[in-house]
Amino acid sequence: MALKTRQQIRDEFAASGVPYSAWARQRGYSPNMVIAIVNDDDRNPA
């Protein structure tokens, strides 16, 4: 499976209508952590 860019992830969330925080809670992740990772700019790759 290929890794996705942050922009691809943001686009998929926008298309699905599922908030980052809801996705994170359903999977046992910190919503703040998920939001920080997805919204981090590409100048600072994770």
Secondary structure, 3 states (H helix, E strand, C coil): CCCCCHHHHHHHHHHHCCCHHHHHHHCCCCHHHHHHHHHCCCCCCC
